[in-house]
Amino acid sequence: MQGDLREKTQKIVTIILQTAGYEVEAADEHFNLSAIGDDDSYVVLISDDPEEIETFCHLTFRLRIGGQTEVCKKILVTFTGVGGTASDCVRWGEAEIARYAGEAALARIFGRRLVFDESRPAIRQEEQARSAIRHLPVKISERDAAILSGTTRGKVRCRFVPYWCCHCTSTGSQSVMNRKVSFEGEQHRGVNAINGTEIEMSLQDAVDTMMPDDCEVLTAKIPREEVEESVVSRMIKNLTQRVRFKKEEGDTVFYQEETLKPKKENINAEVALVYVPFWQIEARNRVVEVNAFTGEVMGVPSDEGVEIF
């Protein structure tokens, strides 16, 4: 999770916990926030990093007050659904943040204390993660995928592969010798969060509906920050222009060449994790993958564990 997103999320979570009556402090090892209440306490991790999440879920945090020691409850705030699991770890995604932030706002307006409603039925961990995943819809049926693959149909399974969906925009211009060079630009692309391959993708096509049953959800390996840096660098490279200027002074003609590029601060990159569905068809002597959203037969495997012939 990039620094800016983590910082904004931490501020919102702090407000939620403070409104619920907890004394909240920032931390920098294993978790981001500690929240101490009259009857219980929490530690909070805000992260999309699988390794951080796995460590947090399997650690036990204890708080000593006076001569008594109590085990802290754990809240994991993540927007990807990846990582480890633990019975004492509560996950907050976009839905939970929206719910509690709204309830906290009303509580503050009316001078009430926010109460976490633990009477609502618990959602099994795998169902919670699945419902929170943003993905492209399945538009190609299993039967049509088999036809498109050109194989004698074998074992077929649906796999949701994580992609970083990138929307990058650039603004601004530069004037040199009465000539104005524009740096306006926009690009959309999806970067496979496992092997770095790219496809065309727009966040507008993604949905938040439940995924089909019996599908496999893969885990992202390439961090958001790496993809965001790559997207910005590519935008700068694409908009960089080598411009020749002509200037006349008496009987002399001067030519001047300059390389102009956009400023990094004028480029905005929005990167979100979106899962892309693939039908994987195992024939007798080969494996074929078909993009279940576009119907494209893939020439490169969607992850590192598949070999396509």
Secondary structure, 3 states (H helix, E strand, C coil): CCHHHHHHHHHHHHHHHHHCCCEEEECCCCCCEEEECCCCEEEEEECCCHHHHHHHHHCCCEEEECCEEEECEEEEECCCCCCCCCCCEEEECHHHHHHHHHHHHHHHHCCCCCCCCCCCCCCCHHHHHHHCCCECCCCCCHHHHHHHHCCCCCEEEEEEEEEEEEEEEECCEEEECCEEEECCEEEEEEEECCCCCEECCCHHHCECCCCCCCCEECCCCCCHHHHHHHHHHHHHHHHCEEEEEEEEECCEEEEEEEEECCCHHHEEEEEEEEEEEEEEEECCCCEEEEECCCCCECCCCCCCCCCCC
